Amino acid sequence: MKILHIIAGDLSGGAARGAYWLHVGLKELEVESKIFTNSKITLGDDSVVTVTNSKKSKAINIIRSQLDNLMPRFYKNRKKIIFSSGFFGVDFTKTKEYKEADIIHLHWINGAFVNIKHLAKIDKPIVWTIRDMWPMTGGCHVAEALHCEKYKIGCGNCVQLNSNSNYDISKFILNRKKKYLPKSIKIVGISNWMSSKAKESELFKEFNIRTISNNIETKEFFPIDKNIAKNILGIKTSKKIILVGSTSLNDIWKGFSKYLEAIKLLDKEKYYLCFFGNVDKNIVDNLGFEYKSFGYLNDNISLRLAYSCANVFVAPSLMDAFGKTLAESMGCGTPVVCFDATGPKDIVTHKVDGYKAKAFECEDLAKGIEWILNNENYDELCKNAREKVVKEFDSVVVAKKYISLYKEILNGK
């Protein structure tokens, strides 16, 4: 069984990291797994093949990405968040890795890495793990956060582009997907919510869709004594620590404004705030809490220390395909507060290993933070959090589920 994963983006972070950990889990189970990517980072893994391995190829990769970014710029009043066309990419069907593979496993394929038209050339079984909403839309990645359901009826009049035409670029992109996507593709959502969105979509409603959760590497994310973690990070406080973080907390779907409203309801003298990712210092200064900002953390050791030093991790996302940071925190034995919505609701068991606040209610988010931080069974919450992640979301556990899917496909079921 030879699996070729097609993964766009930096393998050290974002959607690509979950895909890479799956690859690692498969190799641990002695499956011949390879990655074809445009990541500049290969993590020292000789089974990772990148197209950006020279100055020329890096320049070509940048040009493709810039061409892809031109598409939405024709819409002057668009919302300036990620939008992908799928018009440009590398024809991986011409590579040695493709020819040797038994199954092609697509993951996040944007950033002008995969041209949708090339998918029609694939003459092997295909699995597509959908890690955001782009595969089912006419270009946007976060339709739910934009309160848009037009992916259910074929797009057009795009909310993100602020388009008034039913025959805009979003309609063209979705029609192109309809034309070139093989109907035999097995679609895998990384959460029940993600799978439900695919089933509701115009594009995938007739496809074979199932859920296999995203995964984390629990050998990388495990508990460190909180006092040791605080000392290493230079945090000198006896207050309980509330952590929040993301690559960019300013992304509209991350719900940081909900977090800020919730924090205002808490006692400034009792709690210490920690942040990772890009955060506006002026906003944080005005909260009136003692705090520390770690900036962007791009290595597992730093992230593990951040999760471990905290008493609670808050994930206020308005939309998340899964919620990898939640699982990472729980892997480090730190309970999580999230909204009872989208991907995160699959991860947290309410009042067992965390707290699921009523969807998008700031008051209940604050209540959940207080409930965890003042819980007399706090140590039990921490133990339960770690145990759930190891049992359900560890890379090897998830890899076994994919192996079952691969066998099913190769046996013609």
C-alpha positions, -999 to +999 in steps of 0.1 A: +000+000+000+016+032-012+001+065-003+010+099-018-002+129+002-006+162-017-001+190+008+002+227+002+017+251+027+043+251+054+045+217+070+055+232+103+021+249+109-015+254+099-036+228+081-005+211+068+007+201+102-022+178+108-016+162+074+021+157+082+013+141+115-010+117+097+019+108+074+041+102+105+014+080+120+011+059+089+048+054+087+049+043+123+024+016+113+047+006+084+026+021+056+047+034+027+037+071+028+051+100+009+044+137+007+044+159-024+044+196-013+054+232-019+066+236+016+101+252+019+105+231+051+107+193+048+114+187+085+144+165+076+120+138+063+134+121+032+099+109+023+088+145+018+093+158-018+090+195-023+088+215-055+105+245-039+140+230-038+158+256-058+158+294-063+141+290-097+113+267-083+108+290-053+104+320-077+079+301-098+059+291-067+057+328-057+046+338-092+018+312-092+006+324-058+006+361-069-014+352-100-039+334-078-042+364-056-050+386-086-084+369-091-104+386-063-087+420-068-111+427-096-138+431-069-129+464-053-152+461-023-143+426-014-135+414+022-097+411+022-094+375+036-081+344+019-097+335-014-084+308-038-092+300-074-076+266-080-066+279-115-029+274-111-007+246-099+019+219-104+009+189-125+019+162-099+005+135-122+038+137-142+060+129-112+076+096-102+059+098-068+025+099-085+032+070-108+044+048-079+014+055-056-016+033-051-038+061-036-036+098-039-045+116-007-054+153-011-053+176+019-051+215+019-042+221-018-043+259-021-017+287-025-017+279-062-002+245-056-029+223-073-048+232-104-083+217-101-082+207-138-053+183-131-075+163-107-094+150-138-062+133-150-058+112-119-063+075-128-059+062-092-083+062-062-085+096-044-091+105-008-097+142-001-094+153+036-112+186+037-096+209+063-116+241+056-146+250+035-127+258+003-132+224-014-170+230-015-171+267-023-165+291-052-133+304-037-138+313+000-124+293+029-147+305+057-182+308+043-197+301+078-179+330+094-193+352+066-228+339+073-230+327+037-247+295+025-245+301-012-222+271-015-254+251-010-269+264-042-239+268-065-224+302-054-226+335-073-234+368-058-204+362-036-206+377-001-168+378+003-163+395-030-193+418-024-205+408-059-239+417-074-236+392-102-249+356-101-223+348-127-192+361-109-158+344-104-172+323-075-198+307-098-171+300-124-148+284-098-175+261-084-186+251-119-150+243-128-148+220-097-181+203-109-165+197-143-131+183-132-136+166-098-139+128-103-171+116-087-153+086-072-134+108-047-138+097-010-144+129+010-133+130+046-143+157+070-120+164+100-150+169+122-187+160+122-194+197+115-171+198+085-187+166+071-222+180+076-212+212+056-199+190+027-232+170+027-252+202+025-231+216-004-241+217-040-208+202-050-204+172-027-240+162-019-237+131-041-202+122-030-191+095-005-185+115+027-173+103+061-157+118+092-122+110+105-110+134+131-079+156+127-049+144+147-021+157+169+012+141+179+006+133+216+043+125+219+050+161+212+021+176+232+022+162+268+020+178+302+049+197+318+047+207+355+031+242+355+057+257+378+086+245+356+068+258+325+063+292+341+099+294+352+112+286+317+088+312+302+098+338+328+063+342+342+063+352+379+028+351+392+007+332+417-024+341+398-042+315+377-033+318+340-057+321+311-042+314+277-056+322+243-038+319+210-038+314+172-016+321+143-036+353+138-061+362+165-073+390+143-089+366+117-127+373+119-135+336+124-112+333+155-137+351+177-111+372+196-136+400+201-159+375+219-129+366+241-122+403+249-159+408+259-158+377+281-125+387+298-140+421+308-164+402+330-136+386+351-117+399+382-085+416+370-069+409+403-074+372+402-061+362+368-030+365+346-034+365+308-011+349+282-013+352+244+004+336+215+001+346+178-003+381+164-021+403+189-026+441+191-006+453+221-028+484+225-059+463+229-043+440+255-028+469+275-063+484+278-077+453+294-061+461+327-048+426+334-012+415+340-002+397+309+025+382+288+025+379+250+047+351+235+043+363+199+042+338+171+052+303+183+063+280+155+078+251+173+062+224+194+084+229+224+074+265+229+037+257+223+039+228+248+054+252+274+027+278+267-002+252+271+014+237+301+019+269+320-018+278+317-047+268+339-072+271+311-070+275+273-098+296+257-107+289+221-135+314+212-136+305+175-168+314+155-158+288+129-132+261+130-130+230+109-115+211+139-096+231+164-061+218+166-050+242+193-078+228+216-065+192+211-029+204+217-038+221+249-057+191+262-028+169+252-007+190+276-033+184+303-048+219+302-087+220+300-104+241+273-133+265+271-149+268+236-182+275+221-205+246+215-203+250+178-185+239+146-154+217+149-145+223+185-177+208+199-164+174+189-132+178+209-144+190+243-167+169+266-187+194+286-177+196+322-156+165+318-124+178+302-135+214+295-165+236+291-187+242+260-203+277+263-236+284+246-228+294+210-212+328+208-225+340+242-197+360+259-213+357+293-213+319+292-177+319+279-167+339+310-187+315+331-169+286+316-135+301+324-145+307+360-160+272+362-127+255+352-104+278+372-123+274+404-133+238+401-126+216+431-119+187+408-095+206+385-069+179+385-095+154+373-103+178+344-067+179+334-063+141+336-095+136+315-083+161+289-051+143+283-068+109+282-094+119+257-068+133+232-046+102+235-075+079+230-093+097+201-069+122+184-034+107+185-018+104+151-015+066+153-051+062+164-063+083+134-038+067+110-054+033+118-088+047+107-073+059+074-057+025+068-091+009+071-104+034+045-074+028+022-080-010+024-117-005+017-109+015-014-083-010-027-107-039-022-132-021-043-158-014-017 
